Amino acid sequence: MGIDLLEIKLVKRLANSRTFRPLLLLISLAAFVVLILSGLIGTPVGNKNASIVLVWILWFAALMIILIPLGGRIWCLACPIPSLSEWISRGAIVTKSDRIANLGLKWPKRLDNIWMQNFAFLGVAIFSPLILTRPRATAYALLLFMFLALIVDMSFKKSRAGRMFCRYLCPIGGFIGIYSSLGALEVRSKDKAVCRKCSLKTCMKGNERGYGCPWQVYPGGLEKNAYCGLCLECIKSCAYQNMTVQTRMPGKDLLNKPRLDEAFKGFIMLGSAGVYSAAYFGWWNGLKNIINFSDDIFFASAIRWGRVGAFAALLIGVTLVALPAVHMGFAWLTKTLSKDDEQSLRKIFTEYAYFAVPLGFMAWIGFVAGMLMINGSYIISTVSDPFGFGWNLFGTAGYSWTPYFSGLVPYVQFASILAGGVMASIVTYGVSKKHFKDRAFLTSLPVALEIAVLSALMVILNVMP
């Protein structure tokens, strides 16, 4: 067990406060509105518009480099996207309400997974060359996320109403969830024996102090971070004050209850990181041309749909076809070497696929670090002139574009991929040790080779000139 952060008086007070989280949400919602307005009415030049610079350079870099490694899903605590649907359905912002407005439609049992999140992420990723460069496209995407959250959360429930959009549809929440297993923070019960004996289950049902878990999980039985949004309601509602926020060893829950939909999320994120890095930093000019969907900065006109289709085919082909197919071959080789008929090929495929989580995450670290080093200076000027109207709010609007240590970008990416490969190999050996104790080293070799090949391929495509 790690450090119990609720032993710190200030943290405990904030966790039990009914005003702390609404205040965070109101602040982030205000920023959200500014960013949307900036995208809609501000300059169409992406590197001078806050919707591009502050979302896709500052926020995304902070998310991947700081928030996820330190806090897992801590961004979900302050995410403004589901705030309106949550407040409207509860009929309250700060106070605890006993009424939940919801149409009561049952969420389909066959969709009790993250497959829709996987496809939603791919949908956003396919159009990312527009979303990441056209302010109006970013504004439309943010508005779409909020609209979907409002419709889904107000319409559907599982055992109860709650954050159905966040749990099952949010393309951002999907990869934050799988990568939160690498985070150093978790919400867990202090004593599972207390939870087993508890008949009230107020952490699920709610009481006068807090709501039942809006993420549709049983907090007292949490074993992984992927589906806990750190909303802190279980801290408030637990009848025995048995829930806490604590530090933990990163990756501790990575192999808890492996699932095929999560395995494919790992492939999607790993493949996307490779494609993005090759497109934006690599030497393949043909790919750079493909992601140039339009020369018109005013967004919608003259879109080259042939290039959109080619990029979609490439992204889907890499993430949903090539990577799983390659991994299936190495999984078959592992099963052959194990000489264990009790372990199905599907199970071996699924569990060993989790190597893609640390490898993909570190590849993304390298990508966003490179973006920050090259384009981070735009943040300094944009905070003074977020709409591109010629303002100078903080006296920094005239700061010119200045790459920081751009010559080190290939080395940072190489180091990130190398670190990811080491972490992925440790995960692979852990799986082998779990299932094939006396043959752990031998059975880990095929997937270790797969990791080496994929890592080398990313280095060749993204780093080498």
C-alpha positions in Angstrom: 0.0 0.0 0.0 1.3 3.5 -0.9 1.0 6.8 0.9 -2.5 7.5 2.0 -3.0 11.1 0.8 -6.1 11.6 3.0 -3.8 11.6 6.0 -2.9 15.1 4.8 -5.5 17.3 6.3 -5.8 19.7 3.4 -6.2 16.8 0.9 -8.8 15.2 3.1 -10.7 18.4 3.4 -10.7 19.0 -0.4 -11.7 15.4 -1.1 -14.7 15.6 1.2 -15.7 19.1 0.1 -18.8 19.5 -2.1 -17.4 22.8 -3.4 -13.9 21.8 -4.5 -14.8 19.8 -7.6 -17.6 22.2 -8.8 -15.1 25.0 -8.5 -12.6 23.1 -10.7 -15.3 22.4 -13.2 -16.4 26.0 -13.3 -12.9 27.2 -14.0 -12.2 24.6 -16.7 -15.7 25.2 -18.2 -14.9 28.9 -18.4 -11.6 28.1 -20.2 -13.5 25.7 -22.4 -15.9 28.4 -23.5 -13.0 30.8 -24.3 -11.3 28.1 -26.4 -14.4 27.3 -28.3 -15.1 31.0 -29.0 -11.5 31.4 -30.0 -11.9 28.6 -32.5 -15.2 30.0 -33.9 -14.5 33.7 -34.1 -10.7 34.0 -33.7 -8.0 34.0 -36.4 -8.1 31.0 -38.7 -4.2 30.8 -38.4 -3.7 27.8 -36.1 -0.4 28.9 -34.5 -2.0 32.2 -33.4 -5.2 30.8 -32.1 -5.7 29.6 -28.5 -7.9 26.7 -29.5 -5.0 25.1 -31.3 -2.0 26.2 -29.2 -3.5 25.8 -25.7 -5.4 22.6 -26.4 -3.1 20.6 -28.7 0.3 21.8 -27.6 -0.1 22.9 -23.9 -2.9 20.8 -22.6 -2.0 17.6 -24.5 1.6 17.8 -23.5 0.7 18.4 -19.9 -1.7 15.5 -20.0 0.8 13.0 -21.4 3.9 14.2 -19.7 2.6 15.2 -16.2 -1.0 14.4 -15.5 -1.2 10.8 -16.5 2.1 9.7 -15.1 1.5 11.4 -11.8 -2.3 11.2 -11.4 -3.6 8.6 -13.8 -7.2 9.8 -14.6 -6.9 13.0 -12.6 -7.8 15.1 -15.6 -11.3 13.5 -15.4 -11.7 15.2 -12.1 -11.7 18.6 -13.8 -12.8 17.8 -17.3 -15.6 20.3 -18.4 -17.1 18.2 -21.2 -19.6 16.2 -19.0 -20.1 19.0 -16.4 -23.4 20.4 -17.9 -25.0 17.0 -18.3 -24.0 16.1 -14.8 -25.4 19.4 -13.3 -28.6 19.3 -15.3 -29.3 15.7 -14.5 -28.7 16.2 -10.8 -30.4 19.6 -10.7 -27.6 20.9 -8.5 -24.0 22.0 -8.8 -22.7 22.2 -5.3 -25.3 20.7 -3.0 -26.1 17.0 -2.9 -29.4 16.3 -4.7 -31.7 13.3 -4.3 -33.2 13.6 -7.7 -31.7 12.5 -10.9 -33.3 13.5 -14.2 -32.8 10.8 -16.8 -34.9 9.2 -19.6 -34.0 5.8 -18.0 -32.9 4.0 -21.2 -30.9 0.9 -20.4 -27.4 0.9 -21.7 -27.0 -2.2 -24.0 -25.2 -5.0 -22.3 -23.3 -5.8 -25.4 -21.8 -2.3 -25.3 -20.5 -2.7 -21.8 -16.9 -2.3 -23.0 -14.7 0.3 -24.6 -15.1 -0.7 -28.3 -17.1 2.4 -29.0 -14.3 4.5 -27.4 -11.8 2.7 -29.6 -13.7 3.6 -32.8 -14.5 7.1 -31.5 -10.7 7.7 -31.0 -10.0 6.4 -34.5 -12.7 8.7 -35.9 -11.1 11.7 -34.3 -7.6 10.6 -35.2 -8.5 10.2 -38.9 -9.6 13.9 -39.1 -6.8 15.1 -36.7 -4.8 16.7 -39.5 -7.8 19.2 -39.7 -8.7 19.3 -36.0 -5.1 19.9 -34.9 -4.5 22.7 -37.4 -7.9 24.4 -38.0 -9.3 26.4 -35.0 -12.8 26.0 -36.2 -12.5 22.3 -36.5 -11.2 22.1 -32.9 -14.2 24.2 -31.7 -16.7 22.0 -33.6 -15.1 18.9 -32.1 -15.3 20.2 -28.5 -18.9 21.2 -29.0 -19.7 17.8 -30.4 -18.1 16.1 -27.4 -20.2 18.2 -25.0 -23.4 17.7 -27.0 -22.9 13.9 -27.1 -22.2 13.9 -23.3 -25.4 15.8 -22.7 -27.6 13.5 -24.9 -26.0 10.2 -23.7 -25.8 11.1 -20.0 -29.4 12.4 -19.9 -30.8 9.4 -21.8 -29.0 6.3 -20.7 -28.2 4.6 -17.5 -26.7 1.2 -16.5 -27.5 0.3 -12.9 -28.0 4.0 -12.3 -27.6 7.3 -14.2 -24.1 8.7 -14.4 -21.2 9.4 -16.7 -22.2 7.1 -19.5 -20.4 9.2 -22.2 -17.2 9.2 -20.2 -17.3 5.5 -19.5 -18.3 4.2 -22.9 -17.8 6.9 -25.6 -15.3 9.6 -24.8 -12.4 9.2 -27.3 -10.1 11.1 -24.8 -11.2 9.1 -21.8 -10.5 5.8 -23.6 -6.7 6.3 -23.9 -6.5 8.1 -20.5 -8.1 5.0 -19.0 -5.7 2.5 -20.5 -2.7 4.7 -19.7 -3.9 5.4 -16.2 -2.6 2.0 -15.3 0.9 3.6 -15.6 -0.1 6.4 -13.2 1.1 6.9 -9.6 -2.3 7.6 -8.0 -5.3 5.5 -7.3 -8.6 5.4 -5.4 -8.9 2.2 -3.4 -10.5 0.8 -0.3 -8.4 0.9 2.8 -9.6 -2.5 4.0 -11.3 -4.8 1.6 -12.7 -6.9 4.5 -14.7 -3.9 5.5 -16.2 -3.6 2.0 -17.0 -7.3 1.9 -19.0 -7.0 5.1 -20.7 -3.8 4.2 -24.4 -4.3 3.3 -25.1 -0.6 2.7 -22.9 -0.2 -0.4 -23.4 3.6 -0.2 -20.3 4.1 -2.5 -22.4 2.6 -5.2 -25.9 3.9 -4.2 -25.0 7.2 -2.6 -26.3 8.8 0.5 -26.8 12.3 2.0 -23.1 13.1 1.7 -22.3 11.9 -1.8 -23.6 10.3 -5.1 -23.2 6.7 -6.0 -20.3 6.1 -8.4 -21.2 7.9 -11.7 -18.6 5.7 -13.5 -20.8 2.6 -12.9 -18.2 0.6 -10.9 -18.1 -0.7 -7.3 -15.5 1.5 -5.7 -14.9 -0.9 -2.8 -13.8 -3.6 -5.3 -11.6 -1.5 -7.5 -8.5 -3.3 -8.8 -7.6 -1.1 -11.7 -7.6 2.6 -12.6 -9.1 2.3 -16.1 -12.7 3.0 -15.1 -12.3 5.3 -12.1 -12.6 8.9 -13.0 -11.3 10.2 -9.6 -14.6 12.1 -9.0 -14.1 11.5 -5.2 -17.8 10.8 -4.6 -17.0 7.4 -3.0 -14.8 9.3 -0.5 -17.8 11.3 0.6 -20.4 8.6 0.4 -18.6 5.6 2.0 -20.5 4.9 5.3 -17.3 3.6 7.0 -14.8 6.2 5.5 -13.0 3.2 4.0 -12.2 4.8 0.6 -9.0 6.7 0.1 -6.7 8.3 -2.5 -3.2 6.9 -2.3 0.1 6.7 -4.2 1.1 3.4 -5.8 3.7 1.8 -8.0 3.1 2.8 -11.6 1.8 -0.1 -13.7 0.7 -2.0 -10.6 -2.7 -2.9 -12.1 -1.7 -3.2 -15.8 -2.4 -6.9 -16.0 -5.4 -7.0 -13.7 -8.4 -8.6 -15.5 -7.0 -8.3 -19.1 -9.7 -7.6 -21.8 -9.6 -7.9 -25.6 -11.1 -4.4 -26.0 -8.3 -2.9 -23.9 -5.7 -4.9 -25.8 -6.9 -3.4 -29.0 -6.9 0.1 -27.4 -3.2 -0.6 -26.8 -2.7 -1.4 -30.5 -4.7 1.7 -31.6 -2.6 4.0 -29.4 0.7 2.4 -30.3 -0.1 2.4 -34.0 -1.4 6.0 -33.9 1.7 7.2 -32.1 3.9 5.6 -34.8 1.9 7.0 -37.7 1.7 10.5 -36.1 5.4 10.6 -35.4 6.3 9.4 -38.9 3.9 12.0 -40.4 5.1 15.0 -38.4 8.7 14.2 -37.6 9.8 11.4 -40.0 11.5 11.6 -43.4 8.7 10.0 -45.4 7.5 12.9 -47.6 4.7 10.9 -49.1 3.1 10.6 -45.7 3.6 14.3 -45.0 1.7 15.0 -48.2 -1.2 12.7 -47.3 -1.9 14.5 -44.0 -2.2 17.8 -45.9 -5.9 17.6 -46.3 -6.5 21.2 -47.3 -4.4 24.3 -48.1 -7.4 26.5 -47.1 -7.0 27.7 -43.5 -10.6 28.7 -43.5 -11.4 25.1 -42.7 -14.0 23.3 -44.9 -13.4 24.2 -48.5 -11.1 22.3 -50.9 -10.7 19.3 -48.6 -8.8 16.5 -50.5 -11.1 13.6 -49.6 -8.8 11.2 -51.4 -6.0 12.0 -48.9 -8.5 11.7 -46.1 -9.4 8.2 -47.3 -5.7 7.3 -47.7 -4.9 8.4 -44.2 -7.9 6.6 -42.8 -6.8 3.4 -44.6 -3.3 3.8 -43.3 -4.4 4.4 -39.7 -7.0 1.6 -39.6 -4.7 -0.7 -41.5 -1.8 -0.2 -39.0 -3.9 -0.2 -35.8 -6.6 -2.7 -36.4 -5.0 -5.1 -39.0 -1.2 -5.0 -39.1 -0.3 -4.8 -35.4 -2.9 -7.4 -34.2 -1.9 -9.7 -37.1 1.8 -9.5 -36.3 1.1 -9.9 -32.6 -1.1 -13.0 -33.3 1.9 -14.6 -35.0 4.2 -14.0 -32.0 1.4 -15.1 -29.6 1.1 -18.4 -31.5 4.9 -18.9 -31.3 4.6 -18.2 -27.5 1.9 -20.8 -27.2 4.0 -23.3 -29.2 7.0 -22.8 -26.9 4.9 -23.0 -23.8 3.7 -26.6 -24.6 0.7 -25.7 -22.4 -2.7 -26.7 -23.9 -4.6 -25.1 -21.1 -3.8 -21.6 -22.2 -5.9 -20.6 -25.3 -4.4 -18.6 -28.1 -7.0 -15.9 -27.5 -5.9 -15.6 -23.9 -2.2 -15.5 -24.8 -2.9 -12.9 -27.5 -4.9 -10.7 -25.1 -2.5 -10.8 -22.1 0.7 -10.4 -24.0 -0.9 -7.5 -26.0 -0.5 -5.3 -23.0 3.1 -4.7 -23.9 1.6 -2.1 -26.3 0.5 0.1 -23.4 3.9 1.2 -22.0 5.5 1.1 -25.5 2.7 3.2 -27.0 2.6 5.6 -24.0 6.4 6.3 -24.2 6.1 6.8 -28.0 3.4 9.4 -27.3 5.7 11.0 -24.7 8.4 11.4 -27.4 5.9 12.8 -29.9 4.4 15.4 -27.6 7.8 16.3 -26.2 9.0 17.0 -29.8 5.9 19.1 -30.5 6.5 21.1 -27.3 10.2 21.7 -28.1 9.4 22.9 -31.6 6.1 24.7 -31.2 6.0 25.5 -27.4 7.0 29.1 -27.9 3.6 29.8 -29.5 2.1 29.4 -26.0 3.9 32.5 -24.8 2.4 34.8 -27.4 -1.0 33.1 -27.6 -1.9 33.6 -23.9 -1.6 37.4 -24.5 -3.7 37.3 -27.7 -5.9 34.1 -27.6 -8.2 35.2 -30.4 -5.5 36.7 -32.7 -7.2 40.1 -32.5 -4.0 42.0 -31.8 -4.4 42.0 -28.0 -1.5 42.1 -25.6 -3.0 41.0 -22.3 0.2 40.0 -20.6 2.8 41.8 -22.7 4.0 38.7 -24.5 2.0 38.9 -27.8 5.1 39.9 -29.7 7.1 36.9 -28.6 8.4 35.2 -31.8 8.4 31.6 -32.7 11.5 30.0 -31.1 12.2 26.3 -31.2 13.8 25.1 -28.0 16.6 22.5 -28.4 15.0 21.3 -31.6 18.2 19.4 -32.5 17.6 17.1 -29.5 14.1 16.0 -30.7 15.4 12.8 -32.4 17.3 11.9 -29.3 14.3 12.5 -27.0 12.2 10.4 -29.2 14.8 7.6 -29.4 15.1 7.6 -25.6 11.4 7.5 -25.2 11.0 4.5 -27.5 13.9 2.8 -25.8 12.4 3.3 -22.4 9.0 2.1 -23.7 10.7 -1.0 -25.1 12.3 -1.8 -21.7 9.0 -1.3 -19.9 7.1 -3.4 -22.5 9.7 -6.2 -22.0 9.2 -6.1 -18.3 5.4 -6.5 -18.8 6.0 -9.3 -21.2 8.2 -11.2 -18.8 5.6 -10.6 -16.0 2.9 -12.3 -18.1 5.2 -15.2 -18.9 6.1 -15.6 -15.2 2.4 -15.5 -14.3 1.4 -18.4 -16.6 4.6 -20.3 -17.5 6.7 -20.1 -14.3 9.3 -22.7 -15.3 9.4 -21.5 -18.9 9.0 -17.8 -18.3 12.2 -16.7 -20.0 11.7 -18.9 -23.0 8.0 -18.0 -23.6 8.7 -14.3 -23.2 11.3 -14.3 -26.1 8.8 -14.2 -29.0 7.0 -11.1 -27.8 10.3 -9.5 -26.6 11.5 -9.9 -30.3 8.2 -8.4 -31.4 8.9 -5.4 -29.1 12.4 -5.0 -30.5 11.2 -5.1 -34.1 8.4 -2.6 -33.5 10.8 -0.3 -31.5 13.4 -0.5 -34.3 10.8 0.2 -36.9 9.6 3.4 -35.1 13.1 4.6 -34.7 13.8 4.0 -38.4 10.6 5.8 -39.5 10.5 8.6 -37.0 14.0 9.3 -35.8 16.6 8.4 -38.4 17.1 10.9 -41.3 
